[in-house]
């Protein structure tokens, strides 16, 4: 029972991080209909800036610097690439983001090298013991921060002018533009917001029980991509649900891998994709994705 509870907390923590990453994918897709395959590299950029600067300027200032770096990366991608190529197909824009991911990931991997960088977080490897259960403080902090950010972002989308504009653009971009909504501004804020969410996720992915930030951190976003597909590419609520489902699936299958050896080794790494395939077979648009009907 103790092991199950600890695995559930670990799964919720990992799922919260995946939810932040998935929300970054979704907000860009809703605003521009582009799948941002550079999201993993932006995540790694934010985490790298935190790890590289905390010893000089302190952890809080380093976090701000990391968030600003990731948001700036999103801004540059939108201004220099997406805006200039807006008339191209969405597939072409997605391929452009793959190119950005390759270039940025290669440079960050060169800078990190074979080292594992400490994030300088104040909680370190501290644990909290309650009623006989032991929980890493870093995992609890990830859940708390993710809940705050998810609630704040939900309020931003629902109650602000930008949120209304983004929802209108996602519903019908042409009509929204005719009604005076500046699609370029919606796109810009979406890319910057996605960068901030990615940087926060990168921070917690590189803290305990992870040894730190490595040169392969950008691949984590691809592990979170099943959460986007499970929830639905155009659903922010689905991103949260998908992230939690994938996080729990990964944590539980990894934790009980000894009892599931008949399914093979490394089941925890495969479980997210197995869940994704199962959901797609049942509901191709994801749990909360919008079904599109067309007359043929």
N, C-alpha and C positions, 0 to 999 in steps of 0.2 A: 504493500500500500504506500509506504514511504517513497519507494522508487517511482511509483506511478505519479504521485503528486508532484515530485520534483521534475519528472519528465513533462508533465502538463505545464508547469510554470516555464520550463525551458522552451517548450513548443509555443506557448503564448508569446514569450519574448521574441523568439525567432520569427513568429508569425507577424508580430507588430512591426518588426524591421522590414519584413517582406512587404507588409501593407504600405509602408512609406515609399518603398521602391516602386510598388505597383501603382500607387497614386501618381507618382511622377510620370510613369508611362501613360496613364489614362488622361491626365490633365493636358499633356501635349497632344495626344490623339484627339481629344474632344475639341481642342482649339484649332488644330491644323490638319487633322486626319493623317498625320504622319506617325509611323512607328519609329521611335527614337532609339536606334540601336547603339547610340553613343552614351546612353544613360549609365552604363557600367563604368566607363572611363571618367565621366563627370563625378560619379560617386567616389572613385579612387582619387581624383584630383582634390576634392574637398577633404578627404581623410588624410591625404599626403601633406597638404598645407598645415593641417592641425598638428600632425606628428613632427613636421619640420620646424615649427615655430614655437611650440609650447614652452620649450626650455628658455627661450629668450624673452617672450612677452607674457608668459603665463597661460594657463589652460583656458580661462574664459575668453581672453582676447584672441587666442589661437582658434577657438571655435568660431568666433565672429569672422576671423580672416578666412577660415575654411569655407564657411557659408557664403561669404562674399566672392571667393574664387569660383565656387561652383555656379553661383548665380551669374557671374560674369561670363563663364564659359557658355552657359545657356543663352545669354544675351548675344554673344558673338556668333554662335551657330545660327540663331534666328536672323540677326541683321546681315551677316555676310553670306549665308548660304540659303536658308529657307526663304527669306524675302526675295532674294534675287532669282530663285528658281521656282517661285510659287506657281508659275503657269505650267511647270512640268508635271508629270504624273506623280501620284503619291508613292508609287513604287520607286521611281527615280530618286525622290527625296529620301526615302528609306535607305536606298543604296548609298547615297551621299553620307548619311549618318554612320553607316558602316565604315566608310573611309575615314571619317573623323575619329571613330572609335579606335581604328587600327593605329593611326598616327599618334593620338594622345596616349593610348595604352602603351605603345612602344617607348615613348619618351618617359613616361612615369616609371615603367619597368626598368629602364636604364638608370634612372635616378635612385630607385630603391635598391636595385641590384639583388644580391643574395641576402641582404639584411632583412630582419623583421623589426619594424619600427614601433617603438612604444608610443602610445597615444597621449600619455601624460594625464590620463583621467584621474580624478581625485579618489575614486572608489577602489581602483586597483583590483586586487583579488579578494577583497573583503567579502564575507558571507554574513547572512542574517539567519539565525536559527529561531524558529517559532514552532512550538508544539511538537518538537522532535524532528521537524523538517528543516533542511538546510538549503538556503537559496542564495545564489550569488547576487550581491548588491548591484552589480552591473546589469544583470538581467532584469531586476526589478526597476532599475532606473530606465532601462530601454522601454519597458511597458508603460511606465508613467509618462515619459516624454512623448512616446508615440500617441498615447491617449489624448494628451493635451494638443498635440499638433493636428491630429485627426479632427478633434472637436473644433479647433480654431479654423482649420481649412474648410470644414463643413459650413461653419458660420460665414466664412468669407464668400463661399460660392452661393449661399442662399440669400444673404442680406446685403451684399455690397453691389455697387453698380457694375464692377468688373465681373462679379459672379453671374449677374443677370445677362451681361453681354456675352459671356462665355457660353452660357446655356442656350442663348438665342443663336449664337454662331454655330454651335453643335447641332441645333435643330435644323437650321436652314441658313447657311452662310450668305447666300445671295440676297435673300430677303432681309437678313440682319444688316447687311451692308447698305441696302436701299433705305433702311430705317435710320441710318446715321451712325451705326455702330462701326467703330474703327477696328477692323479685323486685325490690322497690323499691331495695334496696341494689345489686343486680347492675346495674340500669339506671343508677343514679347513677354508679357507678364507670366504666361503659362510656362514658357521655357525657363524663366528665372525661378519661378516657384518650384518647378521640377528639379532644378539644380540644388535648391536649398533642401528639399526633401531627401535627395540622394546623398548630400553631404552628411546630414544627420544620421541616415541609415549607415553610411560608411563608418562614421565614428563608432557606433555601437557594434558593428560587425567586427571591428578590429580591437575590441576590448574583451576582457575576461569573460568566458574561458578561452577565447581565441588568444594566441600568443602575441598578436600584434598585426600591423599592416605589412603584407607581403606583396611581391610583384604580381601576384595573380588575383589580387582583390577585385579587379574589374569583372572577373567571370562570375562573381556572386550575383550580379544583376541578371545574368542569364538564368541562374538558378531560381530567381524570383519571378522570371517571366511566366512560368506556369500559373502563378497566382493571378496575373493579369488575364490570362486566357480562361481560367476557371471562373473568375468573377465576371468577366465580360469586358472587352476592350474599351467600351464607352460608358462604364458605370463606376463612379467613385465609391459608392457603397459596396459594389462588387469587388473592388480592389481590396477593401478592408477584409471582407469575408474570405476572399480568395487567399489573401496573405495568411490569415489565421488558419485556414484549412491546410494549406501547404506546410506552414510551420509546424503544426501539430502532427501532420503525417510524417514529416521528416524526422522530428524528434522521437516520436513513438516507435517508428520502425528501426531507427538507429539504436534506441535504448533497449529494444527487445530483439535485437538482431541475433543473439545467441539462440533464441527460441524459434527463429525463422530461417535457420541455415539451409533448410530444404529449398528455399527460394533463391539461394545464392548469397555471396558476400557483397557488402556495399549496398545493401538494400535501401539505406537511408538516403543515398545519393540518387537512387532511381525512383523512389516513392513519389516525389513531386510530379515527375513526368508521367508515371502510371496513373496518378489521380487526374492529371490533365487529360490524358487520352480517354479515361473512363467518362469524364464529364463531357468531352467533345462528342463521344459516341452517342450520349444521351441528349445533349443540348449543344449543338454546334456553335451557338452564339455565346456560350458561357451561362452561368447561373442567372445573371442579371443583365446580360447583353441585350441590345435592341434588335429585334428581328426586322429585317428589311424585306418588304414585299415588292415585287416588280412584275409588270404584265409582259408576257412573252407571246 
